């Protein structure tokens, strides 16, 4: 198993010169052709995505971030790096501020970001496995909770403003994180991946530890805003977002509470989500018009999600 090296001081010199705000996406040519590789367009199954920042917080220009498509068995894994998919809140460090994916200023304590570099970074605000709701609650607060923020780390996985392929940006990332000396900043561990069997073994190991899944970065890809096969997510299950359009009353034990939500996804498909709710959530269900995240296992021939299960209300900024 090959680990990255962080002894690339020449890249550090380049990074220290990058003082300005995010300069936008870099055009990326198509990956090397292969009969087994899906194109970015083929792999780019859309989901709404997003973060947990509050709509009441300060709005800023949303950063142009690279978004993950879904890995499909049979794709050529040559040249990809693999890391754990952290179930936190996506954030962009512009050299001065933390900004949510939706374009909301994140009110972190000054001491949290004091030693962060001037170099812009793409990453995830993360606490621990299975702690998404906890982290998202911390991030949404306009008045930061110092005790809670001490348990959060900004896990950086890319340097968007640095030209060149991901492999070079990865080496530079290690240098700039180490040079910062920040106790609240870390680089996500990346390793070279083998074949599909190796990938699935890694996925099982991460899930056994309570992790959400894996992420694949193509080593030759420049940073490109939007969704493509240059960045892939790997999970045993899928998740997506849908808008609540109705409530179905419960029966039996659920009398007087929610039985199921009627939702509509971005493709216009309407279906019910009836599992995954606590009794408290059934007594006070997501409002009509709100956006939820649900988990599912593939789709039927008509495009309806199979075994849709409620995960959480999604903050829609």
C-alpha positions as CSV (number, residue, x, y, z in Angstrom):
1,X,0.0,0.0,0.0
2,X,1.6,3.3,-1.1
3,X,1.4,6.3,1.1
4,X,1.9,9.9,-0.1
5,X,5.1,11.8,0.5
6,X,5.0,15.3,1.9
7,X,8.6,16.2,1.2
8,X,7.9,18.6,-1.7
9,X,9.2,22.0,-0.6
10,X,9.2,23.4,-4.1
11,X,5.4,23.1,-4.1
12,X,5.3,24.8,-0.8
13,X,7.0,27.8,-2.2
14,X,4.4,28.0,-5.0
15,X,1.6,27.7,-2.5
16,X,2.9,30.5,-0.3
17,X,2.6,32.8,-3.3
18,X,-1.1,32.1,-3.7
19,X,-2.6,34.8,-1.5
20,X,-5.7,35.7,-3.5
21,X,-9.3,34.4,-3.4
22,X,-10.4,31.4,-5.3
23,X,-9.7,32.0,-9.0
24,X,-12.3,29.6,-10.4
25,X,-12.2,26.2,-12.0
26,X,-9.5,24.9,-14.3
27,X,-10.5,23.3,-17.6
28,X,-9.6,19.6,-17.6
29,X,-9.3,17.4,-20.7
30,X,-11.0,14.0,-20.8
31,X,-9.2,11.2,-18.9
32,X,-7.2,8.7,-20.9
33,X,-9.5,6.5,-22.9
34,X,-10.3,3.0,-21.8
35,X,-13.0,0.6,-22.8
36,X,-13.6,0.0,-19.1
37,X,-13.7,3.7,-18.0
38,X,-17.0,5.6,-17.8
39,X,-16.8,9.1,-19.0
40,X,-17.3,12.0,-16.5
41,X,-20.7,12.6,-18.1
42,X,-21.7,8.9,-17.8
43,X,-20.7,8.8,-14.2
44,X,-22.2,12.1,-13.2
45,X,-25.5,10.9,-11.8
46,X,-26.8,14.0,-10.2
47,X,-27.8,14.6,-6.6
48,X,-28.6,17.9,-5.0
49,X,-25.7,17.7,-2.5
50,X,-25.1,20.6,0.0
51,X,-24.0,21.4,3.5
52,X,-25.5,22.2,6.8
53,X,-24.9,26.0,7.1
54,X,-27.8,28.2,8.3
55,X,-29.7,30.3,5.8
56,X,-29.7,33.0,8.5
57,X,-25.9,33.3,8.5
58,X,-23.9,35.8,6.3
59,X,-24.3,35.0,2.6
60,X,-21.2,35.1,0.4
61,X,-20.3,33.9,-3.1
62,X,-20.6,30.1,-3.2
63,X,-17.3,28.5,-3.9
64,X,-16.8,26.6,-7.2
65,X,-16.2,23.2,-5.8
66,X,-15.4,19.8,-7.3
67,X,-18.3,17.4,-6.8
68,X,-18.3,13.6,-6.7
69,X,-20.1,11.3,-9.1
70,X,-21.0,7.7,-8.2
71,X,-18.5,4.9,-8.7
72,X,-19.7,2.1,-10.9
73,X,-18.2,-1.4,-11.0
74,X,-16.1,-1.8,-14.2
75,X,-14.6,1.6,-14.2
76,X,-10.8,1.7,-14.7
77,X,-9.2,2.4,-11.3
78,X,-5.7,3.0,-12.6
79,X,-4.3,6.2,-11.3
80,X,-6.9,6.8,-8.6
81,X,-6.2,7.7,-5.0
82,X,-8.7,6.5,-2.3
83,X,-9.6,8.0,1.1
84,X,-12.4,7.6,3.6
85,X,-15.5,9.7,2.9
86,X,-15.9,11.8,6.0
87,X,-19.5,12.5,7.1
88,X,-19.0,16.1,8.0
89,X,-19.8,19.5,6.6
90,X,-18.1,20.5,3.3
91,X,-16.2,23.8,3.6
92,X,-13.9,26.0,1.6
93,X,-11.1,27.9,3.2
94,X,-10.4,31.0,1.0
95,X,-7.3,32.0,2.9
96,X,-9.2,34.2,5.4
97,X,-12.6,32.6,6.0
98,X,-14.4,29.3,6.1
99,X,-17.3,29.2,3.6
100,X,-20.0,26.6,3.2
101,X,-20.7,24.9,-0.1
102,X,-23.9,26.9,-0.4
103,X,-22.2,30.2,0.1
104,X,-22.6,30.9,3.8
105,X,-19.9,32.3,6.1
106,X,-19.1,29.8,8.8
107,X,-18.6,31.5,12.2
108,X,-15.7,29.5,13.6
109,X,-13.8,30.9,16.6
110,X,-10.8,33.1,15.7
111,X,-8.4,30.7,17.4
112,X,-9.7,27.8,15.3
113,X,-8.4,29.3,12.0
114,X,-5.6,31.5,13.4
115,X,-2.8,29.3,12.1
116,X,-4.5,28.3,8.9
117,X,-2.5,29.1,5.7
118,X,-3.2,31.8,3.2
119,X,-3.5,29.1,0.6
120,X,-7.1,28.2,-0.2
121,X,-8.2,24.7,0.8
122,X,-11.1,22.4,0.0
123,X,-12.1,20.1,2.8
124,X,-14.6,18.9,5.5
125,X,-15.3,20.1,9.0
126,X,-15.4,16.8,10.8
127,X,-15.7,15.6,14.4
128,X,-15.9,11.8,14.3
129,X,-17.7,9.0,12.5
130,X,-21.4,9.1,12.8
131,X,-21.4,12.7,14.1
132,X,-22.8,14.6,11.2
133,X,-25.8,16.0,13.0
134,X,-23.6,17.2,15.9
135,X,-21.1,18.9,13.5
136,X,-23.8,20.5,11.4
137,X,-25.4,22.0,14.5
138,X,-22.1,23.5,15.6
139,X,-21.4,25.0,12.1
140,X,-24.9,26.6,11.9
141,X,-24.5,28.6,15.0
142,X,-23.9,32.3,14.5
143,X,-22.3,32.5,18.0
144,X,-19.6,29.7,18.0
145,X,-19.5,27.3,20.9
146,X,-15.8,27.2,21.9
147,X,-16.0,23.9,23.7
148,X,-17.7,22.2,20.8
149,X,-15.3,23.7,18.2
150,X,-12.3,22.3,20.1
151,X,-13.5,18.8,19.0
152,X,-13.7,19.7,15.3
153,X,-11.0,19.5,12.7
154,X,-10.8,20.9,9.2
155,X,-9.9,17.9,7.1
156,X,-8.4,19.2,3.9
157,X,-8.3,17.1,0.8
158,X,-7.4,19.5,-2.1
159,X,-5.7,22.8,-3.0
160,X,-8.1,24.2,-5.7
161,X,-6.0,27.2,-6.8
162,X,-2.8,25.2,-7.5
163,X,-2.5,24.2,-11.1
164,X,-1.4,20.7,-12.0
165,X,-2.7,17.2,-11.4
166,X,-4.3,16.0,-8.2
167,X,-1.1,13.9,-7.4
168,X,0.9,17.1,-7.3
169,X,-1.7,19.0,-5.4
170,X,-1.8,16.2,-2.9
171,X,2.0,16.5,-2.3
172,X,1.7,20.2,-1.9
173,X,-1.3,19.8,0.5
174,X,0.9,17.8,2.9
175,X,3.5,20.5,2.9
176,X,1.2,23.4,3.5
177,X,-0.7,21.7,6.3
178,X,2.5,20.7,8.0
179,X,3.9,24.2,7.7
180,X,0.8,25.8,9.3
181,X,1.3,24.0,12.6
182,X,-2.4,24.2,13.3
183,X,-3.8,21.7,15.7
184,X,-7.2,22.1,14.0
185,X,-6.1,21.4,10.4
186,X,-5.2,18.0,8.9
187,X,-4.7,16.5,5.5
188,X,-7.0,13.6,4.6
189,X,-5.0,10.4,4.2
190,X,-4.8,9.3,0.6
191,X,-3.6,5.9,-0.7
192,X,-3.2,4.3,-4.1
193,X,-6.0,1.9,-4.9
194,X,-5.7,-1.4,-6.7
195,X,-8.6,-3.2,-8.5
196,X,-12.3,-3.4,-7.7
197,X,-11.8,-6.2,-5.2
198,X,-9.2,-4.1,-3.3
199,X,-11.6,-1.1,-3.3
200,X,-14.5,-3.2,-1.9
201,X,-12.2,-4.7,0.8
202,X,-11.3,-1.1,1.8
203,X,-15.0,-0.2,1.8
204,X,-16.0,-3.0,4.1
205,X,-13.2,-2.1,6.5
206,X,-14.3,1.5,6.6
207,X,-17.9,0.6,7.1
208,X,-17.0,-1.9,9.9
209,X,-15.4,1.1,11.8
210,X,-18.6,3.1,11.4
211,X,-17.4,5.1,8.3
212,X,-19.7,6.3,5.6
213,X,-17.8,5.2,2.5
214,X,-14.8,6.0,0.3
215,X,-13.8,8.8,-2.1
216,X,-11.7,8.3,-5.3
217,X,-9.6,11.2,-6.8
218,X,-8.1,10.6,-10.2
219,X,-4.4,11.4,-9.9
220,X,-4.1,13.2,-13.3
221,X,-7.1,15.5,-12.9
222,X,-6.8,19.2,-12.5
223,X,-9.3,20.9,-10.1
224,X,-12.5,21.2,-12.0
225,X,-15.7,22.6,-10.5
226,X,-18.8,20.5,-11.0
227,X,-19.5,16.8,-11.0
228,X,-17.4,14.4,-13.0
229,X,-15.6,11.0,-12.9
230,X,-12.5,12.8,-11.7
231,X,-14.0,12.6,-8.2
232,X,-16.1,9.5,-7.2
233,X,-17.9,8.4,-4.1
234,X,-18.1,4.7,-3.2
235,X,-20.8,3.5,-0.8
236,X,-22.8,0.3,-0.1
237,X,-25.9,2.4,-0.3
238,X,-26.9,5.6,-2.1
239,X,-28.4,8.8,-0.7
240,X,-30.2,11.7,-2.4
241,X,-32.5,14.6,-1.6
242,X,-36.2,15.0,-2.1
243,X,-38.9,17.6,-1.4
244,X,-41.7,16.8,1.0
245,X,-45.1,17.1,-0.7
246,X,-47.4,15.3,1.7
247,X,-47.9,13.4,5.0
248,X,-49.5,10.0,5.3
249,X,-51.1,9.4,8.7
250,X,-49.9,6.5,10.8
251,X,-51.9,3.5,11.8
252,X,-51.9,1.1,14.8
253,X,-49.0,2.0,17.0
254,X,-48.4,5.1,14.9
255,X,-51.9,6.4,15.3
256,X,-51.8,10.2,15.6
257,X,-48.3,10.3,14.2
258,X,-46.6,10.3,10.8
259,X,-46.9,7.1,8.9
260,X,-44.9,8.1,5.8
261,X,-43.7,11.1,3.9
262,X,-44.7,11.6,0.3
263,X,-41.7,13.2,-1.5
264,X,-40.7,14.3,-4.9
265,X,-37.1,14.0,-6.1
266,X,-35.3,16.2,-8.6
267,X,-36.4,13.9,-11.5
268,X,-40.1,14.5,-10.6
269,X,-40.5,11.0,-9.2
270,X,-43.0,10.8,-6.3
271,X,-42.8,8.1,-3.7
272,X,-43.2,7.3,0.0
273,X,-40.5,7.3,2.7
274,X,-41.9,5.4,5.7
275,X,-38.9,4.2,7.7
276,X,-35.9,5.7,9.5
277,X,-38.0,8.1,11.7
278,X,-37.8,8.3,15.5
279,X,-41.0,8.6,17.4
280,X,-40.1,12.3,18.0
281,X,-39.7,12.9,14.3
282,X,-43.0,11.1,13.6
283,X,-44.8,13.4,16.1
284,X,-43.2,16.5,14.5
285,X,-42.4,15.5,10.9
286,X,-40.6,17.5,8.3
287,X,-42.8,20.2,7.0
288,X,-44.3,20.2,3.6
289,X,-41.9,22.0,1.3
290,X,-38.8,21.0,3.3
291,X,-35.9,19.1,1.8
292,X,-34.9,15.7,3.2
293,X,-32.0,13.4,2.7
294,X,-32.9,9.7,2.3
295,X,-31.0,6.5,1.8
296,X,-31.9,3.9,-0.8
297,X,-30.6,0.8,-2.6
298,X,-30.8,1.4,-6.3
299,X,-33.9,2.2,-8.4
300,X,-36.7,0.2,-10.0
301,X,-37.3,0.1,-13.7
302,X,-39.6,3.1,-13.3
303,X,-36.9,5.0,-11.5
304,X,-38.4,4.8,-8.0
305,X,-35.8,4.5,-5.2
306,X,-35.8,1.0,-3.6
307,X,-36.0,0.8,0.2
308,X,-36.0,4.5,0.7
309,X,-35.2,5.4,4.4
310,X,-35.2,8.8,6.0
311,X,-31.9,10.1,7.1
312,X,-32.3,13.7,8.1
313,X,-33.8,17.1,7.2
314,X,-31.4,18.8,4.8
315,X,-30.7,22.5,5.4
316,X,-31.4,24.1,2.0
317,X,-29.4,27.3,1.6
